[in-house]
Amino acid sequence: MKNFAVIGDPIEHSLSPLLHNWVFSKLGIDAHYSKIRVPQSELNIYIEKIRKGEFAGINVTIPHKTEIIQFVDMVNSRAELIGAINLVMLSNGNIIGYNTDWYGFVLALKRNKIDVNQKEVILLGSGGVSKGIIFALKQQGVSKVQLFNRTFENICQLCDEIIHPHKMNELENYIQTDSIIINCTSVGMNTKDSLIDVGLLSKSQKVIDTIYIPLKTELILDAECIGARTMTGLDMFIHQALASQDLWFGEHISNRVNFDELKQYIESNLC
């Protein structure tokens, strides 16, 4: 049996074991997936566990997506550009880091028919998830990303012809009635908090949250009440997880999975 896991701190919220073990069971794959709380000081221990064959691969979640890079042997070229990894595996004797978040987000946009080509986007947060989203947006031809973060010093160096960093308290000056808004922070995860006042929301906007627990954050609920188009973090979560399996097993596992059936199963466990 092959063992896989997701590591993070905290980790209790993760539904990754639910998703992966469902796929393993459906497809008759002899594998098991668990979740493990790992502090930053122990990241190197889990890299060595992969090297020794104790794990066939791991996913990496908050807050380790950038910190773990220092412990791997190689970083995939796209993940290197992103500056964050969410998947680690052994290949040809090397521990390699990948990023499937960006790909999962692209597929989620396509599934929800949200077009960002030549559009301006409001992006909240600068963590590991945000880095993958920025890469995905650039790949999809976004014209401008207005990037907001509570700690401006963490994003001021990201400025380029597309990325325009701002302090979070300037947000209301940039949101338009037709804005595409993406939350990449953890605000709203298992709380009723939102970074955007409902008065700034409009029915002509597209509002996206990368959080999937709860399935509908306060931001998504507020946007729905206004009549805006919304996208929760669940589709991205599923697509990035299936992309992880494709890499781990070296075949298109995702093509054998009924996406709608899997999504319904996860949603039933969130209710």
VMD Tcl script that draws the C-alpha trace (Angstrom):
set ca {
  {0.00 0.00 0.00}
  {1.18 3.51 -0.85}
  {0.87 6.14 1.86}
  {0.12 9.80 1.20}
  {-0.62 12.73 3.50}
  {-1.24 16.43 3.75}
  {0.85 18.38 6.23}
  {0.12 21.77 7.73}
  {-0.36 23.68 10.96}
  {-3.28 23.77 11.66}
  {-4.53 20.75 9.74}
  {-7.83 19.80 11.38}
  {-9.84 21.65 8.73}
  {-8.43 19.71 5.76}
  {-10.79 17.56 3.70}
  {-7.94 16.14 1.61}
  {-8.13 12.65 3.21}
  {-11.87 12.53 2.49}
  {-11.29 13.34 -1.19}
  {-8.25 11.18 -1.87}
  {-9.48 8.12 -0.01}
  {-12.80 8.33 -1.90}
  {-10.90 8.30 -5.20}
  {-8.68 5.42 -4.07}
  {-11.73 3.40 -3.06}
  {-13.69 4.18 -6.25}
  {-10.79 3.27 -8.55}
  {-9.52 0.30 -6.53}
  {-6.14 1.90 -5.83}
  {-4.17 0.34 -2.97}
  {-3.32 3.56 -1.16}
  {-4.21 5.55 1.94}
  {-4.19 9.29 2.64}
  {-3.97 10.96 6.06}
  {-3.55 14.44 7.51}
  {-0.73 15.32 9.89}
  {-0.14 18.44 11.92}
  {3.50 19.38 11.32}
  {5.18 22.47 12.79}
  {7.71 24.30 10.63}
  {10.58 22.89 12.69}
  {9.72 19.36 11.52}
  {9.33 19.92 7.78}
  {12.71 18.35 7.02}
  {11.65 15.20 8.89}
  {8.79 14.61 6.46}
  {11.00 15.22 3.47}
  {13.23 12.43 4.74}
  {10.19 10.20 5.26}
  {9.48 10.55 1.55}
  {13.10 9.82 0.71}
  {12.93 6.63 2.80}
  {9.70 5.52 1.14}
  {7.47 5.95 4.18}
  {5.30 8.26 2.07}
  {4.85 8.11 -1.71}
  {4.01 11.80 -1.67}
  {2.62 14.62 0.42}
  {0.54 17.72 -0.08}
  {1.54 20.89 1.72}
  {-0.95 23.41 3.08}
  {-0.85 26.56 5.21}
  {1.51 27.88 6.39}
  {4.30 25.79 4.83}
  {3.98 26.29 1.06}
  {6.99 28.58 0.83}
  {9.01 27.43 3.84}
  {9.25 23.82 2.67}
  {11.02 24.80 -0.57}
  {14.39 24.96 1.23}
  {14.20 21.24 2.06}
  {13.51 19.75 -1.39}
  {16.18 18.79 -3.93}
  {14.48 20.34 -6.96}
  {11.52 22.59 -7.70}
  {9.41 22.23 -10.82}
  {9.91 25.18 -13.19}
  {6.37 26.49 -12.80}
  {6.49 26.11 -9.01}
  {9.80 27.98 -9.00}
  {8.21 30.90 -10.82}
  {5.28 30.81 -8.40}
  {7.50 30.67 -5.33}
  {5.36 28.12 -3.48}
  {4.80 24.35 -3.59}
  {1.87 22.26 -2.42}
  {3.06 18.82 -3.52}
  {6.25 16.89 -2.83}
  {7.29 13.53 -4.25}
  {10.33 11.37 -4.99}
  {11.31 11.05 -8.65}
  {14.53 9.51 -9.98}
  {16.13 9.76 -6.56}
  {15.28 13.45 -6.08}
  {12.70 15.07 -3.83}
  {10.78 17.40 -6.14}
  {8.31 20.15 -5.27}
  {5.37 21.01 -7.53}
  {2.47 23.43 -7.44}
  {-0.98 22.19 -8.52}
  {-2.89 25.12 -6.99}
  {-2.48 27.29 -10.07}
  {-3.67 24.52 -12.39}
  {-6.62 23.71 -10.14}
  {-7.63 27.37 -10.18}
  {-7.45 27.58 -13.98}
  {-9.69 24.52 -14.33}
  {-12.10 25.92 -11.72}
  {-12.38 29.19 -13.67}
  {-13.14 27.26 -16.86}
  {-15.71 25.05 -15.10}
  {-17.47 28.14 -13.79}
  {-17.14 30.02 -17.09}
  {-15.28 32.96 -15.55}
  {-13.09 34.76 -18.07}
  {-10.23 36.92 -16.74}
  {-8.53 37.54 -20.08}
  {-7.71 41.26 -20.41}
  {-9.61 41.91 -17.16}
  {-8.57 43.67 -13.95}
  {-8.73 41.56 -10.79}
  {-8.88 42.47 -7.09}
  {-6.79 39.93 -5.16}
  {-6.70 39.69 -1.36}
  {-3.72 38.09 0.38}
  {-0.11 37.21 -0.47}
  {0.43 33.72 0.96}
  {1.19 30.45 -0.80}
  {-2.28 30.16 -2.32}
  {-2.12 33.72 -3.61}
  {1.19 33.05 -5.37}
  {-0.37 30.18 -7.31}
  {-3.43 32.27 -8.17}
  {-1.28 35.13 -9.47}
  {0.58 32.71 -11.75}
  {-2.73 31.26 -12.98}
  {-4.16 34.72 -13.66}
  {-1.10 35.68 -15.69}
  {-1.38 32.44 -17.67}
  {-5.00 33.34 -18.43}
  {-4.08 36.78 -19.74}
  {-5.22 39.05 -16.92}
  {-4.45 42.70 -17.65}
  {-3.95 43.93 -14.07}
  {-3.97 42.53 -10.53}
  {-4.69 44.95 -7.71}
  {-3.05 43.05 -4.83}
  {-4.01 43.86 -1.24}
  {-2.38 42.65 1.94}
  {-2.49 43.65 5.60}
  {1.32 43.79 5.71}
  {2.30 45.97 2.76}
  {6.01 45.16 3.19}
  {5.24 41.54 2.23}
  {3.96 42.48 -1.22}
  {5.68 45.73 -2.24}
  {8.48 43.76 -3.94}
  {5.93 41.93 -6.13}
  {5.21 45.01 -8.21}
  {5.53 44.55 -11.99}
  {3.63 45.55 -15.11}
  {0.64 43.44 -13.97}
  {0.87 43.29 -10.17}
  {0.03 46.50 -8.31}
  {0.39 46.15 -4.51}
  {-1.69 48.11 -2.01}
  {-2.40 48.26 1.69}
  {-5.60 46.48 2.72}
  {-7.14 49.67 4.08}
  {-7.11 51.11 0.54}
  {-9.40 48.38 -0.78}
  {-12.59 50.42 -0.98}
  {-10.87 52.87 -3.33}
  {-10.34 50.19 -5.99}
  {-13.42 47.96 -5.94}
  {-15.71 48.72 -8.86}
  {-19.30 47.64 -9.50}
  {-18.06 45.10 -12.08}
  {-14.86 43.95 -10.29}
  {-13.59 40.39 -10.22}
  {-12.72 39.81 -6.55}
  {-10.65 36.87 -5.28}
  {-10.05 36.13 -1.60}
  {-6.81 34.20 -1.01}
  {-6.61 34.90 2.73}
  {-7.81 32.61 5.49}
  {-10.34 35.23 6.64}
  {-13.72 33.51 6.62}
  {-12.42 30.02 7.30}
  {-14.77 28.68 9.98}
  {-15.68 32.24 10.98}
  {-18.29 34.75 9.91}
  {-15.68 37.37 9.07}
  {-15.17 39.01 5.68}
  {-12.56 41.48 4.43}
  {-15.10 43.20 2.19}
  {-17.97 45.25 3.53}
  {-21.26 44.20 1.96}
  {-21.75 47.81 0.87}
  {-18.87 47.38 -1.61}
  {-20.51 44.42 -3.34}
  {-22.58 44.63 -6.51}
  {-24.60 42.20 -8.63}
  {-22.35 42.86 -11.64}
  {-19.27 41.56 -9.83}
  {-17.72 38.11 -9.83}
  {-16.70 37.06 -6.31}
  {-14.35 34.13 -5.75}
  {-13.17 32.60 -2.49}
  {-10.38 30.01 -2.34}
  {-11.68 28.79 1.04}
  {-13.80 25.64 0.94}
  {-14.55 25.27 4.66}
  {-17.19 26.46 5.13}
  {-18.40 25.78 1.61}
  {-19.91 29.27 1.53}
  {-17.93 31.87 3.45}
  {-19.48 35.10 4.69}
  {-18.02 36.81 1.60}
  {-19.74 34.33 -0.73}
  {-23.04 34.54 1.18}
  {-22.97 38.35 1.05}
  {-22.20 38.28 -2.69}
  {-25.01 35.82 -3.36}
  {-27.47 38.04 -1.48}
  {-26.47 40.96 -3.70}
  {-26.90 38.79 -6.81}
  {-23.24 38.62 -7.86}
  {-21.76 35.58 -9.57}
  {-19.78 33.51 -7.09}
  {-17.26 30.68 -7.04}
  {-16.34 28.84 -3.85}
  {-12.97 27.21 -3.25}
  {-14.31 23.68 -3.67}
  {-13.79 23.30 -7.43}
  {-10.19 24.50 -7.16}
  {-9.63 22.16 -4.20}
  {-10.88 19.15 -6.17}
  {-8.97 19.97 -9.35}
  {-5.65 20.57 -7.56}
  {-6.07 17.31 -5.63}
  {-6.74 15.29 -8.78}
  {-3.71 16.93 -10.42}
  {-1.67 15.74 -7.42}
  {-2.78 12.17 -8.05}
  {-1.87 12.45 -11.73}
  {1.67 13.39 -10.72}
  {2.03 10.79 -7.98}
  {0.85 7.89 -10.11}
  {2.26 9.07 -13.43}
  {-1.05 8.67 -15.23}
  {-4.26 10.61 -15.77}
  {-6.14 9.44 -12.69}
  {-8.31 12.57 -13.02}
  {-9.78 11.28 -16.31}
  {-11.19 8.25 -14.48}
  {-12.96 10.29 -11.81}
  {-16.55 11.52 -12.07}
  {-16.03 15.12 -10.95}
  {-19.69 15.83 -10.19}
  {-20.05 12.67 -8.13}
  {-16.92 13.50 -6.15}
  {-18.05 17.08 -5.59}
  {-21.47 15.94 -4.40}
  {-19.81 13.52 -1.96}
  {-17.63 16.27 -0.47}
  {-20.53 18.71 -0.27}
  {-22.59 16.13 1.61}
  {-19.83 15.96 4.20}
  {-19.74 19.74 4.55}
  {-23.44 20.06 5.32}
}
mol new
graphics top color blue
foreach p $ca { graphics top sphere $p radius 0.5 }
foreach p [lrange $ca 0 end-1] q [lrange $ca 1 end] { graphics top cylinder $p $q radius 0.2 }
display resetview
